[in-house]
């Protein structure tokens, strides 16, 4: 594991210069925070903080945490929806790309992203080597895990039409949440690598709270926290 992590952080010296590899984990709500904390146990390598609900709160609160302490890595972690055929309920998704899926403009011809409008980028790329390291560790532990784009939305998807439109526009969309791009934007301002981890409580599509499996998603989030501890153990 160490060789993969050294590649990501630029070698042991670089890691040491960035607060000895300390890691900031941002979750939206306390239930997610507690699940991650159960997973990482008594490790003092991680700070697990609350991002609040939605990308604006997540960006502001992550920036505030980064202004107070030095970190080597930022992780957005929580439960979310999975796209059918890409991420099953109870499984885990690690982002290749963190995408602000509804940042743009509606036009008579369809949605235009902020990228297409020429006003910036709606995509932040995760650290590929570290993503694969975590996936390998999860697979070795028997955890169902996949990688793909995780979408950040400001309105949770609740219809077949919106689901189809998102899938058509972002073909590798695997999961959906509401905080990842905000967390990643703050990390980018500090020039820090970022990851997003989502454990799946429901299928993205028509809203059906009775079909949600929160217990399974929180158990998977706890397991993800345990994997993070194993991968980053000193």
C-alpha positions in Angstrom: 0.0 0.0 0.0 2.7 2.5 0.9 4.2 2.6 -2.6 0.8 3.5 -4.1 0.2 6.2 -1.4 3.7 7.6 -1.9 2.9 7.9 -5.7 -0.2 9.9 -4.9 1.4 12.2 -2.4 4.7 12.6 -4.1 6.9 10.5 -1.8 7.2 10.2 1.9 8.9 13.6 2.3 6.0 15.3 0.6 3.5 13.5 2.8 5.4 14.5 5.9 5.4 18.1 4.8 1.6 18.0 4.5 0.7 17.4 8.2 2.1 13.8 8.3 -0.6 12.6 6.0 -3.5 13.7 8.1 -6.9 13.2 6.4 -10.0 15.3 6.6 -13.3 13.4 6.0 -16.5 15.4 5.5 -19.9 13.9 5.9 -23.2 15.7 5.5 -25.0 14.6 8.7 -24.2 13.1 12.1 -25.5 9.6 11.3 -22.9 9.4 8.4 -20.2 10.9 10.7 -20.9 8.3 13.4 -20.8 5.4 10.9 -17.4 6.5 9.6 -16.1 7.0 13.1 -17.1 3.5 14.0 -15.2 2.2 11.0 -12.0 4.1 11.7 -12.0 3.3 15.4 -9.4 4.9 17.6 -7.1 6.0 14.7 -5.9 9.6 15.2 -5.0 10.0 11.5 -8.5 11.2 10.6 -10.7 14.2 11.4 -14.3 13.5 10.6 -16.3 16.7 10.3 -19.9 17.8 9.3 -20.3 19.4 5.9 -24.0 20.1 6.2 -26.6 19.5 3.5 -25.9 20.5 -0.1 -22.8 21.7 -2.0 -22.8 25.3 -0.8 -22.7 24.3 2.9 -20.2 21.5 2.1 -17.8 23.9 0.3 -18.0 26.5 3.1 -17.5 24.1 6.0 -14.7 22.2 4.3 -12.9 25.5 3.5 -13.3 26.5 7.1 -11.7 23.2 8.3 -8.9 23.5 5.8 -8.2 27.0 7.0 -7.8 25.7 10.6 -5.5 22.7 10.1 -3.2 21.2 7.5 -4.2 18.0 5.7 -2.8 15.8 3.0 -6.1 14.5 1.6 -9.8 15.4 1.7 -12.6 12.8 1.5 -16.3 13.4 1.0 -18.1 10.3 2.4 -21.7 9.5 2.9 -24.7 7.5 1.6 -26.4 8.2 -1.7 -28.4 6.9 -4.6 -27.0 4.4 -7.1 -27.8 4.2 -10.8 -29.4 0.9 -11.8 -26.9 -1.5 -13.3 -23.9 0.6 -12.0 -24.2 0.4 -8.2 -26.5 -1.9 -6.3 -28.1 -1.0 -3.0 -25.7 -1.8 -0.1 -22.6 -1.5 -2.4 -20.0 1.2 -2.4 -18.9 3.6 -5.2 -15.6 5.5 -5.3 -15.5 8.4 -7.7 -13.4 8.7 -10.7 -14.9 12.1 -11.3 -16.9 14.3 -9.0 -19.4 16.2 -11.2 -21.7 19.1 -10.4 -24.5 17.6 -12.6 -27.0 20.5 -12.5 -24.5 23.4 -12.7 -25.4 25.1 -16.0 -28.4 26.3 -17.9 -31.5 25.0 -19.4 -32.1 25.8 -23.1 -34.8 25.0 -25.6 -32.4 22.3 -26.9 -31.6 20.8 -23.5 -29.2 21.3 -20.6 -25.8 23.1 -21.1 -23.2 22.5 -18.5 -21.1 25.3 -17.1 -18.2 23.8 -19.2 -20.2 24.2 -22.4 -21.2 27.7 -21.4 -17.5 28.6 -21.0 -17.9 29.7 -17.3 -15.6 27.1 -15.7 -15.7 23.4 -15.0 -18.3 21.1 -13.4 -15.8 18.2 -13.1 -13.1 17.5 -10.5 -11.0 14.4 -11.0 -10.2 12.1 -8.1 -6.8 10.6 -7.5 -6.8 7.5 -9.8 -4.0 5.6 -8.0 -5.5 6.1 -4.6 -9.0 5.2 -5.9 -7.8 1.9 -7.2 -5.9 1.2 -4.0 -9.1 1.6 -2.0 -11.0 -0.5 -4.5 -8.4 -3.3 -4.3 -8.6 -3.2 -0.5 -12.4 -3.4 -0.5 -12.5 -6.2 -3.0 -9.9 -8.1 -0.9 -12.3 -7.7 2.1 -15.3 -9.0 0.1 -16.9 -5.6 -0.2 -19.1 -4.9 -3.3 -17.5 -1.8 -4.8 -17.3 0.0 -8.2 -15.9 3.1 -9.6 -17.4 5.8 -11.8 -18.7 9.3 -11.8 -20.5 10.5 -8.7 -22.9 13.3 -9.4 -23.5 16.2 -7.1 -27.0 17.6 -7.4 -28.9 20.3 -5.6 -32.2 18.6 -6.0 -32.3 14.8 -5.4 -33.4 12.9 -8.5 -36.9 11.7 -8.1 -38.2 10.8 -11.6 -37.5 8.4 -14.4 -37.2 11.3 -16.8 -34.5 13.0 -14.9 -32.7 9.7 -14.3 -32.7 9.0 -18.0 -31.5 12.5 -18.8 -28.6 12.3 -16.4 -27.6 8.8 -17.6 -27.6 9.9 -21.2 -25.6 13.0 -20.5 -23.1 11.4 -18.1 -22.7 7.8 -19.3 -20.5 6.6 -16.5 -22.7 8.1 -13.7 -22.7 5.5 -10.9 -24.0 7.4 -7.9 -25.6 10.6 -6.7 -25.1 12.7 -3.7 -25.4 16.4 -2.7 -22.1 17.4 -1.1 -19.2 15.9 -3.1 -18.5 18.8 -5.5 -18.6 21.3 -2.7 -16.1 19.4 -0.7 -13.9 18.9 -3.8 -14.0 22.6 -4.7 -12.6 23.5 -1.3 -9.9 20.9 -1.5 -9.0 22.1 -5.0 -8.5 25.7 -3.6 -5.9 24.2 -1.2 -4.4 22.1 -4.0 -5.2 18.9 -2.1 -6.2 15.5 -3.6 -9.8 14.6 -3.0 -11.9 11.4 -3.0 -15.6 10.8 -2.8 -17.1 7.6 -1.3 -20.8 6.9 -1.5 -22.5 3.8 -0.1 -25.8 3.1 -1.7 -29.1 3.3 0.1 -31.5 3.5 -2.9 -31.8 3.3 -6.6 -31.7 6.7 -8.4 -35.2 7.2 -10.0 -38.8 7.7 -8.9 -38.7 8.6 -5.2 -39.8 5.7 -3.0 -38.7 6.0 0.6 -40.1 2.6 1.5 -37.5 1.0 -0.8 -34.6 2.8 0.8 -32.2 0.6 2.7 -30.5 3.0 5.2 -29.3 0.3 7.6 -27.4 -1.5 4.8 -25.9 1.8 3.5 -24.7 2.9 7.0 -23.2 -0.6 7.5 -21.3 -0.2 4.2 -20.2 3.3 5.2 -18.8 1.8 8.5 -17.0 -0.8 6.5 -15.6 1.8 4.2 -14.2 3.7 7.2 -12.5 0.5 8.4 -10.9 0.1 4.9 -9.6 3.7 5.1 -8.0 2.9 8.4 -6.3 -0.2 7.0 -5.1 1.6 3.8 -3.7 4.6 5.6 -2.4 2.9 8.8 1.0 4.2 9.7 
